[in-house]
């Protein structure tokens, strides 16, 4: 695997000699655990005592066995574990025996769908690692990065800001800024599946640029913008051509998320005030909020955040199969919930944080609990509650390791409404000609201006 930045080692060596940014997040001695008893981004390297969570091997960098990838062409993933069989299947009849490793939302799925919902548990694998420059940035951040504006921002290098977190906001920023693709383009399907199995379809063409993950340029949060994205609706027909574009800040207090919308009917670009939060996500027929994508995104200001801790749980992991082009939508999108035959669960360690809506704020969700895989720092599961305290949604995102970025790609997400039996399948690429086109490098900040948005729509 090669990277755009052949001289990166010199760049970071020079940068490491700069004065520290404020007070160190952890001591030098604690930071030295990274790459030793901890992985370079902060996960526990060892397995658990029972042997049910394996040791981190990181034996593959920029490759997936069996996936002979042509770089940056949008190939669909190939499952390196396709021949494995489950070591355990959890159903409604035995879920209580495993309740200590299941979330409230998972248990609610068994209660609501006792005849059809199940979880296949597979052997654990922790086989893929990040490039060295990701590790070097994480080490620098561990010693120097800090929160700003009561957690509304972060001061440090662009990703993995707190590999040894001490509070909920540090964990949240690890989710907000994991190392992932630098550029991405995708045509994604969204399926709003009714309780009777009827499907309302949406499709978007999304392009994103994340300077925070550029392997050639040292990303620093003082630069202001961590990511640019443009999202054009292709389906349904009534919203075709409608496009949103946003600039994502490193600090939501001093540099709030800025967004614009293009309306093909008027051919006008308008600033979208208050973009994000619980506004409807394009392509989902009103069944997902903007900040549902990746289970949470955007400003954290409407919630009080609490670190619940770290625990062992059964979570979606190594989700190559569910994102494969060998799986059809007819097979995947069954009534009431995603077809459980295509979801791979493993026992893993997760960080758990909880967000409670502030009395002075408004949102559809009164409480959200996020579960972050310790190896990738992304939330893979969320349980969302309404403002009356009732469990409302159980959501999962299936990540897979992508050779084009030597990191974890957010794949198919499933957002289950526990009240009405409906759900959304989001970010689906199974039947698209290409999957996510990662790190092709053909986008720049000037492609994400209001003028460019207007020109694109003509």
N, C-alpha and C positions, 0 to 999 in steps of 0.2 A: 504494500500500500504506500503510495506516495502522496505528498501534500504540496500545496502551492508554495509554502514557505520553506524553501530549502535552507535558508539562513536563520531559521527561527531560534536555534540554540543560542546564537550570538545575541539575538534580540532580547531574549528573556534573561540571559546572563547579565546583560547590561542593566536591564530593568530591575533585577533583584538587588542591585547595588544602590537603588534609590532609597531615600529615607522612608521609613514605615509610615503608613497612613493612619494617623491617630493611634489609639491604644490597640495593642494586639488582641485578637479574638481569643487566642489561647496562648499558653506559654510555649517557648521554643521546645522545651522537653516534651510537652504533649503533642505538638505538631510533628515531632520526629517519629511518632507512631505511624504516620502515614507512610505507606509503602513497606511497613514492617508488620506489626500485629493488625494494623488496619490496611485496607486497600488504599490506593493513592487518593481516592475520593471519599474515604471515611467509613466504608463498610467493614464489619468485622471479618477478617480474613478466614478465621477458623470456622469450621462447622459447629453444630451444637453437640452436646454430650451424648444425645441419643443417636446421633449419626443420621438423623432424618433431614438435616440441612447440611449439604456438603461444604467442604472447604473451597474457598475461591481459588481457581486455578489460573484464570486469565490466559489460557494457553493459545487463544486465537486472537490475532490483531489484524483487522482489515480483511478478514475472510470468514466464510461460513462453510463448513464441510458440505460438499455436494452442490453448492451454489456457485457455478462457474460464471460469474457475473461479468458482463460487459459494462465498464464503468459509466455512470451518469446517463443511462439510457432508460431508466424507469422500469427495470425488470421486476417482476413479481417475486416475492421471497420463496425460497426453497427450504423445507423443514429438515434440519439435520437430525432430528429425533423422530422421524416419521415411523420408524419400526418399533418404537417403544410402546408398551402396553401400560395402562394405569396400574398403580400399586394399591389403589384404594378408590372406591366410588362412594361418595356420600349422597344419601337420599333422605327423604323425609323420615324414613324409618330408623335411621341411625344418626341423624344430624345432632341429636342431643348428646351423643357420645363424644362429639368433636366441637361442642359449643364454645370451648375455651379458645379455639383457633378460628372461629367464624365471627363475622361482624353481625350487628343487628339486622342489617339489610340482607345478608346472606341467609340468616335464619328465617327472615320474613319471606324470602323467596320459596323456601321449602314449605312454609305454612300456607302460602297462597296457592302454590302449584305442586301439591304433594305427589301427583301422579306423573308429572312430566319434567320437573326440574331436578337436576342432579349435578354433581361436581366430580369430574374425573381427576384424581390426584396422580401426578406422574413423578418419576424420580427427579430430584433436583439437579440442576446444572448451573454452574457459575463459571462458564468457560471463556467468556469474551472480555477483552480489556480495552482501555482507552489508550490513545497515543501518548507518548512521553510528555509532549507539551501540555496536555491536559493535566497531567500529574504535577508538572512544575507550577502551573498556574494555581492549582488547588493548594499546593504547599505554601505559596506566597500568600494566598488568601487566608489560610489558616492562621498565619502569623500577623496579618495586617488588616484584613477586611473588617468593616464595622457597619452596623446599622446606622441610618440617619433618620431624622424626622420621626422619632418614635416608631421606627420600623417601616415607614412609608417608602424608604429608599435604602440603597446600599452603596457603600464606597469601597471599591476594590477592583479586581480584574473582572472580566466579563461573565464568567460562569463558574459554577461550583464555589460560591462565595464563602460558605461555612461548612467545610467538610467535617468539622467536629462541632456540631451545633450545641448551644446551651439553652435555647428557648424556642418558642413556637415560631416567632417571626424569622429566625435564622433558618429553621426547617422549611418554612414557606418559601423563602427566597431561593433555597436550593431547588425547590420545585419550579419556581418561576424561571430560574436561570440554570438549568442543567446544561451540560455540553450536548449539543445535537447538531442538526444540519446548519450549514452556513447559508446556502440557498436551497430553496425547495419550490417545485412546481408540481401541481397535481390537479387532476379532474376527479372529484370525489362525489360519490353518491350518498344520499341521505334517504333512509326509508322510515317513514312514520307508519308503524304497523299497528293496526287496530286490534281490538280483542278478538275479532272474528277472523283475523288474518289478512284483511284487506290492507293494501299498501298505498300510501300517498308518497310520490317520489319527488325528490329534489336533487339537484346536481349543481356543483359550483366548480369554477376554475380558479384556483388559488395560487398565488405566487408570493413568496416571502423572502426577505433578505434579513439575516441576523448578524450584524457586525460583531455582536458579542461572541460569536463562535468562529469568526474568521481565523483560520490557522496561520495566515501570513501577517496579519496586523495585530499588534498587542491591543486587545480591547480593554478600555478603561471606562469606568462608569461616569467619569466627568464628561465623557463625550456626549452624554445626554440621551441618545436613542439606542436601545438594545435591539430593536427589530422593526421592520417595515413589512406590512402585509396588504395585499389587494385581493379581494374576494368577489368574483363576478358570478351572478346567478345564471345558470343555463336551463334549469328546470325548477318549478313548473313554468309553462309558457307565459303565464300572466306576469311573471316577475323577470323574464329573460332580459338580460342586459343590465339589470340593476346591480350596481357595484358599490362596495364599501372599501374604504382604504383607511388604515390606521398606522400611527407611529407609536411604538411602545417605549415608554421611558424607563430609566433605571430608578427614577425617584418620582413617585406619584403625588408628592406634595409640591415639589418645586417645578416639576415638568410633567404635568398630567397627560394622560393618554389623549391624543388628538386624532380625530377621525373625520372623514368626508364621505358623502354619498353622491353617486351619480344616478340620475333618473333618466332613462332613455326616452320617456315620454316628453319631458321638457328639455332634455339635453343640457341640463344644468347640474353643476357641482355645488353642493351645499355643505357647509360645516355641520357636523352632527354633534351638537352639544350633549354632554352627559353620556357619550357612547360607552357601551359595555354593560356591566352589571346584569340585570334581568331582562334587558331588551331581547327580542327574538333573534336567534341565530339564523342567518340566511340559509334557505334550503330545507328547513326542518318543520315547515308548516306550523310554526308557533309552539312546537313541543320541546325545544331546547332554548336555553338562554345563552347569550353571548359568553358569559363567564362559566358556562357548563363545559365548554370545549377544553380538553385536557383535564377535565374535572374541576379545575379552577384556573382562572387567569385574570389579569387586570389588577385594579387597585384593591388593596385589602382593607380600605378605610371604613367600610360599613359594618365590620365585625370586630369583636374582641376575640383574640386568638389565644388558645391554651395548648401547651404541649402535654399530651396524655402520656407519652412515653414510647418505648420500643417493645415490640412483642412478636412472637411467632404466630403467623397466620397463613391460611391457605389463600393464595392470591393468584390472579392470572400472571403467567410468566412464560417467556420464550414463545411468544404468540405467532410463530411462523405459519402454522397450519391455517388458522382462521383468516389470515390475510392472503392466502394462496389463490392463484387463478384456477386451481383445480377444484375450488369450492364455488358452487353456484349460489345465487341469491335464493332460488327456490329451496335449496337444501338448508341454507343458513337461517333464513328469516321465517321461523315457525310462529304460530299464534302465541301470544302472551309473553314470550321471551325468546332470546336467541337460542338456536339449537345447541344444547349443551355438549353434543358430540364433538364440536369443533373448538371448544374452549379448553385450553391446557392450564391446569392449576398445579402449583408446587407449594410446598411448605417453605416459607422464607421469613426473614426478619423484616419488619416494617416499622417505620416511624409513624406515629399517629398524632395528628393535630386536630383540634376542634375549633370551629368558628361559631360564635354566638352573636346574633344580630344585635347591634346597639339599639338602645331605646330611642335614640334620636335619628335612626336610619330606617330606610325602607328597602325591602327586598322580598321576593317570593319565598325565599328560603329563610326560615328562622334560625336554623342550625345546620351546619355541614361538618361532617367528620371525614377527613382525608387520610388515606393509607398510602404511604410512600415506600416503594421498594428500596431497601438500603443500598443496593448495588447501583441503581441508576438515578436516584434522587427525583424520580417523577412519581406523582400519585398514580396508582393503577386502579384504585377503587375509591368510591365515595358513597356515603349514606347521607341523604339530604332530608331535612324535616321541614314541615310547613311552619307557619308562624304560631300555630296552636300547639306545637310540640309533637305532632304526629309524624311518624316515619312515612315519607312520601315516595322517595326514589332510591333505587339501588343501581349504581352506575359503575361500569368497568371500562378500562381501556387496555387493549392488548398490544404490548410493545414487542418489537423484534429487532435484533441487531442487524444493522445495515452496513455492509462493507464500504459503501461510498463515503461514509463519514466515521467509520469505526466507533459507532455509538448507537444509541437506541432510538428507533423511529416509532412515533406514536401511530399505531394502526387503528383497526376497527374498534369503535366504542359502542357500548350498548347501555341505554339509559331507560331503565325499567320503572314505569309508574306503578306503584304498588296499590294504588287506589282503584284504577279503572282497567287494569289488564293490558294497557297499551305500552309500547316502547318505541324508541328511536334507535335505528342502526346508523351510526354516523361514520364519516371518514372511510367509506367502503370503496375499495378499489378492485375487488375480485373480478368483476366483469368489464372493467375498463381496459382499453388497449395497453395502456401503460400504468404502472403504479407511480409512487412518488419518485420524481426525478430530483436526486439529491446532489448538491455540491457541484453542479455543472458550472456555476460561477458566472452566469450571464445576466446578473442583475446588479444594479448600483443604486445608491440613494436617489439620484435624479430621476429614476423610473417611478418614484413614489411621491410625486408632487401633484397638487390639484390640476395644474396644467396638463400633465401627462394623463391624469385620470380623465379629463375632459377630451383630450385628443383620442384616447383609446375608445371612447364611446361613440365617436362620430362614424 
